[in-house]
Amino acid sequence: MPEEKSVLREVDAEAIRLARTLLRTARAGALSVIDAQSGAPPSAASASPLISMAARSS
């Protein structure tokens, strides 16, 4: 089986600068999760109450 390439980038000064710039200049953001077993998004019924509250307030 071929070796899987890492999708993670080495954390160096340039990566930190890029992350800070992206966070400072972003006008909006979103978080997402997937179910580890199915790979699908969780249903609204099983979502965290905090996430559900955030979704209703937007």
N, C-alpha and C positions, 0 to 999 in steps of 0.2 A: 504494500500500500504506500503511495507517495506521501512524503512528509507534508503536513499542512503548514502553510505560511501564516505567520502571525499577522493579525490585522492591527496590532498595537504598535504605535510608533515610540521610539526611544524618547524619553523625556529629557530634553535638553533646553537650553535657554531660548531657542527659537520656538519650540513647542509651547513653552510657558507663555512667551510673549503673544503668540497666536491665540492661545486660549483666553488670555486676559483681554485682548482686543475684541475677540468675538463676543465675550460676555458684556463688555462695556458698550458695544455698538448694537447689540441685538435689541430690536423693538418688541419682540415677542418670543416666546419659547413654549415648548411642549415636551412632556415626558410620556413615555409609552412603556408598557410591559408586555411580555408574552408568557403564556403558561409553559413551564419547562417541559411538561409531558407532551402536550399536543402541538406546541409551537404557535398556537392561536391566541388572540387577545382574550383576556378573561371576560366573561359575560358581565353585564351591568349588575346582576344580582350578587355576584361574588366579588365585586370591586370593593376596594377599601372605602369606608365611610368618608374619609378625608378627601379621596379622589372624587367621590360622588358629589360631595359638597362643593368642591372646586368647579366641577362641571356644571352644576346648577347655577352657580353665581356668575358664570361668564356669559 
